[in-house]
Every structure is written in structure tokens, then in C-alpha cells.
């Protein structure tokens, strides 16, 4: 009989210092922990914004968005899921319309928006516990009804404009979430 070894918990750092000038915050976080961080993604353009997403982005329901679905891996094992939404109007016709395509692929929202002259000044995250869906459990390789932390994150420009919102799913059994909060003096 084969018994799978339990996976070691991975530390997931949520911090304003996560943004890297030349790459992915996720990959940098994993590298700092001695792990290889990578991801798989699928992007679709002109997806109509559902009501909740439209509200978070400050656009009308049904307006076109760029939606990217991610599966984040640490040493080849899934540790996090994310679905990102950006208003299509914001990046249409630019080199950064696809978060994972073109010359600025995979560098994160902050760096991509800077390419088109938008300064991202802050993000708001709302974490809450919930049970994993059947699809999420299958993708993450965890038991159905396991606990996850669901984070609703929205990035804002220095003008207060929402430029991206995401639903992030992190399994409690696989990841410890650590928030780093800078103290302004």
C-alpha cells in the first residue's frame, strides 16, 4: 500500500515589499525560502465582468475584462490559486494587455502598469476563511471541504483607480500566511 508523505507547509508572505523591479513577487518569495516558485496560467481577453468583479473594479457589470487564471507551484506542488481581472479598456492596444504574454510577461501588476504610465500606489486585501470548492480541491491536491484562506485583493493607482482585482485561494494545511506591515515614521 502506498502512503503519500504529507507536504511541508509553505510560508506565503503578503507584504508591500514583495514587489520586485524585475520579476514576480511569488517567485522571489519562494526563492527566499529555498524553493522553486513557478506558475501555470490561462488568459482570456474581453470576458464580461460579473457583478462582484465589476463592483471591485469600479466598472459596469458586463464590461470587458482580461481574466487570468493561475495555479502557483512551489517545487512543482500546487500551493495557491488565483483568478485575476483587469479592465480591458485599461490595457487594450498596449504591450501589457496579457499579464503572461509579450515582453512584460510574468513581472506582476505593479511593473506591468508602470510600463503604460500607471503608478500602482497600494493594494487592499480582504482575507477570510472558507471551505475549498470541489474544483479547487482537485487543482490543489487537497481533500474536499478542506479549509482555505480566500483573499480578495485589489490594486489601485495613485489616482485611486482600481487596476486589477483577484481572488486568491491558499490552502490552510499547505501554507502559513504571514503579513509584513511597514511602519511609516
N, C-alpha and C positions, 0 to 999 in steps of 0.2 A: 504494500500500500504506500502511495506517495503522499507525503505530508509537506505542504508548502511552508517554507520558512516565513515567519512574519516579516513584513517590510519595516525597516527602521523609519521612525518619524523624521521628516524633513522640516527644517526651520524655514518659514516663509516670512521675510522681513517686509513690512509695509512702512515706508519712510520717504520723506521728501528728498532725502539724499540718494535715493535709489536711481534717479535718472542719470544716465551715462552719456557723455558727449558723443560717443562713437559706437554705441551699441545698446543692446537690450538690458533693461534692469533685471529681468528674470535670470538671464544668463549670468550676469555679474553676481547676483545673489548666490546662485548655485556654485559658481567658481570659488567664491569666498568660503564656502562650506566644503570644498574639496569634491564637489560633484559636477558632473557634466550636465548642464541645462540646455534643453532644446525644446522645440515645439513643432507641431503639425498644425496646419491651418487651411481653411477654405473660405474664400472671399466671394461675395456676390454684390454686384452694384445694382442700384435702383430698386432696392427692396422697400416696399411701403412700410413706413413706421407704424408699429402697433401703438395703441393709445398711451400705454405707460411709457414707452420709449420716447414717443413724441413729447410727452409732458416733461420728461427729464432733459430733452434736448431743446425745449422751447420752440418746437415747430408744430405744424398742424398734423394731426393723425393722417396717415396715408402718404405724407411727403416722402420722396425717395431718400434712401439712406444706403450707405455702404455697410454691409454686415459681414463681420469676420468671426468665424467660429474657431476657437483654439483648443488644442489639447497640449498642455505643458508637461514635459517629461524631466525627471531627474535620474540620471544614469539609466535612461531608457524606460523607466517606470512612470506611468501617469500619476501626477500629483495634483493637478489643478486643471479646471476647465474654465473657459471664458467665452462669452459672446459679446463682441464689441459692435457698437453702432456709431456711425459718423454721418452728419447731414451731407448728402451727396452734393448739394449746392456749394458747400464749403471747399471741396477739393476737386470738383469736376473740372476737367481740362488741365489739371496740373500733373506733375510727376509723382505726386504723393497720393493720388486717388485710391490706390490699392495699398493697404498697410503692409502687405507681404509681397509686393511686386515692384519692379522698377529699381532705379538706382538707390532708393532710400528704404528698401525693404528691411523690415525687422529691427529698425532702430528706435521704435517706441513713438508714442503720440507726440510727446514734447518736442523731440528732434524733428519729426516729420512736419509738424505745424510750423516750426521755425523756418523751414525751407520756403514756405509760402507767405512768410511775413507775419505769422500769428504767434504771439508770445503767450504760452500757457503759464499762468501765474499760480494756479492752485488746483487741487482736486478735493472733492468731498467723497468720503466713503461711509457707507451705512452697512455695518456688518450685523447679521442676525443668524441664529441657528435655525436649521430646519432638517427634515429628512431628505435624503437623496431620492431623486426620481429613478425609475427603472432604467431609463436610457443612460443617465449619469452614472449609475452604479455599474452598468456594463462597461462604459468607457473607462471608468476609473479602476475597475477590477476590485470593487468592494461589495459588501453584502447589501442587498436591497434593504431599505429603511435605515441604513446607517446614518449617523449624524454628519452634517456638513455645515460649514460656515458659508453663507451666501452673502457676498459683498456687492452692493450696488455702488459703483464708482462713477463719478462724472468729473471730467477735466474741464476747466474754464479758462478762457483767455483773460488777459489783463483788462479787457473791456467788459468782462462779466458774461461773455457769450459761451454757452456750452458747446464744446467742440467734439466731444466723444463721451459716450456713456457705455458702461459694460456691466454685465452680470458675471461675477467670478464665483466659482464653486470650489471650495477647498475641503477635502475630507478631514474630519477631526482626528480620526485614527491614524492618518498618514502624515499630517502636518501640524506643527505648532506655529500659530500666527503671532508674530511679535511686532508691535508698533513702536517705531522710533519717532519721538516728537522733539523737534528742535526748540530750544528756549531762546527767544529773542531778548536781547539786552539793549 
